[in-house]
Each structure stands twice: as structure tokens, then as C-alpha cells.
Amino acid sequence: MEVDKGKGEAEETRKVAEADRDTVTLKSSDGKLFEVSKEAAARLSTVLAGMIAGGSIDDNGTDLKQIGSEALENVVDYCNKHANSIPSAALISSSISFNTAPFKEPEEWERKFVDRLSHDALFDLVEAANFLGMERLLDVTCHKISEMMKGKSPDQIREVFNIKNDYTKEELEEIRQELAWAFYDD
Amino acid sequence: MAPPPPPPPPTHLCDLPDELLQHILDFTPSREAASTSVLSRRWRGLWPTPSGAVILDTRSYGHVGGLGVYNKRRDAFFRGAGEAIAAAHHGSSVRTLAVHVDGGDDPDGVEERFFTYRSDSDWTSTGCGFHSVHDVLRHPSTRGVVELTVAASSSDDLPASAGGGGRIFCDWKKPFEGEEGLYKLRVDAVPSEALRVLHVTNCSGLDGTHHPATAAVLFPCLEVLRLCRCDVSLDSLQDMVVASPRLATLHLERVFIRTKFRRLVSNRYFYQLNWDGDDDDQHEDYDDGRVGTLCCPGVTTLVVLNCSHRDSVTIELDAPMVQVFRYKGYIHRLVLTSPPRDVRRADLHFLERNVYYHTRDLPELFWLFVKNFSNAKVLKLKLDFPIGDIAVDDKKRYDDLMGETLFCNLDLLEMEGQQHRRKRKGAGVAIGNLLQCCPAVRDLRLYLNTVKDPPNKRRYSSHRADSERNRMYLDREARLDFHRSVEHFMRRRDPVLSANKVKVSDIPGLTNKSFLFNCLRFYLIRVTLQFDMDKANCFGVQLVKFFFEKGMVLEEMHIDDGNKKLWDHMHRKIGGSTSSQPCSEFFLGISKALSVNQLNSLNASGRISYPWLQVSRRIPWTTKSSFTILPLDR
């Protein structure tokens, strides 16, 4: 073979390599396409694992009508980060992980990953993770939301999440009596 | 699968279904979780959740009583604990329990106010409920707990510990030297019947592990034991392991293992009488040179990070069943008595050598340690010192050390370490040693941080300052380098470098005749190299050349020259008409290393925006005549 490879030939090689690449194409509710590593998708999501095993993966984009493009982008981002760039515990060639406990606190990169999300994006991601059966991502996102509630009074929580109080005064008083310990010296 | 029609995208927390809101509450301290029922009607009746999670956190009561009024806060905490457990128990049963005591600016008060153990305390007779965390643990409602976390913190801790719902996140760089921990935990108070996971953080001792009277198994279901930032005695740790026949994962992070050896075997009575007391000094003289063993017969995952013990004693680890092993610490601190037979993966991170050890001993210590994992499929090594320090140049010495040991099953080998610019031979020999003992490795990853020059005299006292300074220096170097490179690029019409003057040489040591690299001939298909590029003939480029020439079945090479900038420039340049004056040192080095005049760079479509090199070569006896060079994706 020539040392000097023509551009066309190299282009061809690239196409072949791409076809061999183990990725799955996912389509969001608004029709955007995303590519994700097949191995990571199968490992992190029970639903995608089932679809891959069951052969219901469409080469032109598997429809995920439940998930908007923003949430799906985050899901794919999470999967790819998991597959590629975990500096401490690259799990690439081995599925053995150190996460044997039911839930270990989020790793540094997972923290950063959820920290940069807006509230809306975070809630969407919770839904998407739940829909796709991604246990770890669901834990990490829910953990993040719970951290926003930690150490806060109900009024502060309402403010953070923009929750409207629809109780009557009497009802509120009744619940406060019921759960007096949670409002002790409030 | 036919998905139902899409609902409008939720943008509000309250739009999430019940089970997801409850999942969020499972991570929230119980007081806050319970109080969510007043948020709005949507939240009523969500807590207690069906999963039976109770998280008791003194920080939920941080505002009670104001500053300094500890006792009021304490009472509120215990009252809340009683109510939360009762409510959760009423709903289902308490399956997850986490207790986090924050001492704030008074770490001494943690033990005194929250952990004082009284075997006679009665939680039914007092209105307030509990007097100590041990009462919470001993309460009948918590008997079915599956996962238990006990943690404490104080404002002396690093800010990182502020995270996590009752779970402390800890990452310290150096081994823990003991004399810390905020409370003593009575192990006999821990609900043991159904317990599968036990996390203990910031504890100064595990008490009540050894009961001469109750020889029966204490923790019939315990599978995971995780101690973080604790100060425990070897005996209590051993007792815990013995009491947990199903223990599969032992995770020790920043644990100081205290050793107290008995004076005489017959003096057992005396020893037990004193074993709770702080009588270290009394026994210290007898400890020197003694050997203690931690025997973990059933453990399959063993994590030992930054643990330490007194220097005068040796602690041996006997874990014959271990499959996954992770170690971070000084190289001499751990002795494995029997090599694990079925180890699949080992992550070993060795800290900078200790003052007690001379460089001469280091190769011995290293290879004897690593030899234990000869069955591993995945081996990751990280050295906080130059990789040349582990080189064994003398074949006879190497044979004496390693004997017939080969890492026959090893699939992935990763090595991260420093490399001195001038000491190439040592690094070359070290890589040669590694390749030689791994005959079937398919994936090799080398991450090298270049350190300018070895200091003439190692100043052992200021390791940290040194490494910090090095990092700053490297940062500065990288910046300067970058500016230089940009400048080159801007003036790229000028012939920047003359390609003919540079010659990439072989690495002394690595191309030794005494090395026979089986893996390079038949197995190694992927090489990942990360190095700091300083000039075309640098160690990293020499390695590229080496693997290109010797790797007969190589298919992919991932290269990171330190900061990727050169890739960007190279890509622009090569994209156009080929020039004999490449614009960057990197390209020059690589092209010289591969002895080709031209590289084809492609911009792969889609999400990958890096250039991609296709390189061909003439080696008549291989089927693959070209392989790919990809930038390392970080």
C-alpha cells in the first residue's frame, strides 16, 4: 500500500470505522438525533439494554417520544462521560466497579455534571432517567435536589422551587400540630 | 415497544410523579422531609416514604436555640429522631438509617452529648425519647435496618465534608496519621440482624466488638463495611470481619489502624481489662518490630486508601479471595501474605517514597508488591514519583525479583507517573520491565508527567511544597509554550523548523537487547500515550516511534501531547496542501518518529471535532498495513 494515502481512500476508511463503532442513535421527542456508546447505554439504562437485546434499535434513530432534546442531550452526555472520561475508575474494559453499596455519594464529576444544570433541566433529567431506567443517574439527580432542601424551612423550600401554598390556614395549622416535632422552634 | 403520546415537558418540581418525589425525600434529612407536607397539597402524605429511609442530621436543627445553646439543639434532635423513627416505622419499617452529628465549632461535644453510652438507658420512660445515638441504634423499630450510616463532622473538617445527605465525602491527599475521630461507636448497639451495609465516618474507636461471652456471629448479613476517617484498633477491625461471615467488601479510607500487642499470651486478662482505656504508652515499648495480621477470608473487594499505622509495626493483610483490589498509600505500608488467586483488577497508587526508604530499595518493594497481582486482567499503576525509580536494569536482579512470574491474563495495563527530562534511560527500562512481564497485554496506557530535572538533594520535609511548586512551574511552562506555538502558527508561512535537522532517537534502555516483548508482536492493539511535549525529540515522541516500529499488530494509537493545542494547529496546516515544513514540533516529531513524509488528517464528522491521522507503513508480514492515531479524549 502507498505511504501517501489519497484523501478519498482515507475518507472511505473513516466511514467503515464509523459503521463499526458501537453506538446507538436516539431520537428525542422533537426529532433531534443523538449518538451514544452502545456499551454505556446498555450498562447504565435497563430500558435501553432491553431494547438493544430485543433488537428494537433503529439505525436511523430510536424514537424516545417521552424525552425532550435537552434532557436527552444530558442523558447522552452522562453516558459518554461514564464511558470515556472517568479518571479514577475507567470502567471501559471491565464492568467491575467499586460502587457496591446501594448508593454511594456522587463522584466529583457527577457532582459537577448536575451542578451546572438549571432547575428545569434537572427535573427533566430526573424524569428521563426514570423513564430509561437509569438508576445511578436517578440517584445522582435526586440527591442533588434533596441537597437543595437540606437545612431549609418550608418557606425557604417553597421559594427555591417556586411552590405555591394552596392550603387554608386551618389545614396548615392542623398539619403543623400533627408533625409538631418537624417544626419545633421554627 | 409503543410509547404513549408525549406529555408536555415538566418544568416544575411538583409535576414529578409521587414515586420520584419520594425518591428525592429518601435523600433528605427526615426533619426537612417531614416538613415538606406543609409545602402544598401536592406534598401531603408523601413522607414517610415506602422505602423506610430515615436520615437524622443535627444540622437540621442548626437554628434551634441560637448560637452556643447546644443542649436545646440536642434535645430537639433526639426528639425529632424518636418521632421520625416512629413515623417511618408506622409506615413500613426502617430499612435505611443515617445519623449525622455535626459538632460545629465544638468537636469535643460530639462524643459527650450525642454518643455517651449508657447500657441502662430506657427510651420508653423519658418523654424526650433518646439520650444518645446508641439509643437510636438500639431501638426496636430500627432492628430491621439494612443500611446504616453513622457519621460526625465538625467545622475543623474540610469544607468538602459539607456535602452528602449524612454521608461524608472525603478526599485527602496524604495518609491519615491518627489521633482523630469524634466519637466511639458501640458495635453491640448497632442493629445487626438484617444489616447489609455499614458506613462509619469519623469514629475514634469501635467498642464492644469483642465479647468473650457471645461467641456467636454478630452480623449475619453484613456484606459491605466502609470505614472512613476512623481510628480503630486492629483487633476490633478483625473482630468485625470475623463477626461478618458474608462480608464481601471492605473499604478502609483514611483509617489509622491502632495496634496493641499483648505482653504475653498468658496475660490476656490484664490486656482485656485495659483494652478500652487510652493506655497506648503503656504498651508502646512492646510494639516495636511486631507483626499484626488482618485476615479477611471472604472479602472480594478490598479498598485500602491512605490508611496508616505506627511505623514500628508491620501489618499484614491476608485476603486470599480478593477479586478487586484498590490501594493508595506508601509502598512499604502493606504486606500481602498470600497472593490472591482470583484477582481481576488492581488499582495501585503509590505515594511519594517515604523518608525511610532509599531509592535502591524501591524497585524491590515495587515489584514484590505488584507481583501479588499476577492474575489480574486489569492493572492500573500510579506513581507519585519518577517511573525510572522502579526500573530494574540488571537482568539477573530482575529474575531474582520476579522469578517466573508473568502477568499472563493482563489485558489492560495503565501506568501513570513522572518522567524526568534527562533521565530517559530509567524510564525506558521501567517501561521495558513492565512490557516484559505482561506478555499478552492488548491495551496499554501510559500517562507521563514531565518533571524538569531531578533535584540534587531530595528535601524530604517539604514534599508537598515541592510538588505544588512543580505544578505551578509546569502550568507556567505550558502557558509559555502555548504562546510560542500560537506565534508559530500566526507566522506559519515562514519555515519554522527544518525537518531534516531533527532526528528522533531510540530510547536508551527500552531498546535493550535483553528485552523480549511478546505483547508487541502478537497482542498489543491499542496504545494510549499522554506526555508533555517540549521538543520534537522528546521522550513521548520516542515512545510513539518505539510502538510504531515494534508494535506489529497495533491498530490504534491515542496521543495527548499535554494540552491539545498542537493538534489544532497541525490539523489546519495539514488540511491544506502538504508542506515539508510542518508548523508544529509535534507534527514534526511524529512524522519523524513514523518516518513518513506526509500524514493525512481528517476531520471526523459529527460530534468529534478532532483531527484524525491515518498512517500507513510497510511491514510485509502483518495484515494491518495502516493504523489510526487519535487524540486522547479527555
Interface residues (C-beta under 8 A of the other chain):
Chain A: M1 E2 V3 D4 K5 K7 A10 E11 T13 R14 A17 E18 S29 E35 M51 S56 D63 L64 K65 Q66 G68 A71 N84 S85 A89 A90 I92 S93 S94 I96 F98 T100 A101 P102 E105 E108 R111 H119 D120 F123 D124 V126 E127 N130 L138 D139 C142 H143 I145 S146 E147 M149 K150 G151 K152 S153 P154 I157 R158 F161 N162 I163 K164 N165 D166 Y167 L172 I175 R176 L179 W181 A182 F183 Y184 D185
Chain B: M1 P3 P4 P5 P6 P7 P9 P10 T11 H12 L13 C14 D15 L16 L20 H23 I24 L25 D26 F27 T28 P29 R31 E32 A33 A34 S35 T36 S37 V38 L39 S40 R41 R42 W43 R44 D57 R59 S60 Y61 G62 H63 V64 G65 K72 A76 R79 G80 G82 E83 A84 T96 E147 G163 G164 G165 R167 F169 D171 V197 H199 E223 V224 R226 A248 T249 H251 T301 V303 Q323 V324 R326 R344 R345 D347 K377 V378 D411 L412 E414 D443 V596 N597 Q598 N600 L602 A604 G606 R607 W612 Q614 S616 R617 R618 S625 S626 T628 D633 R634
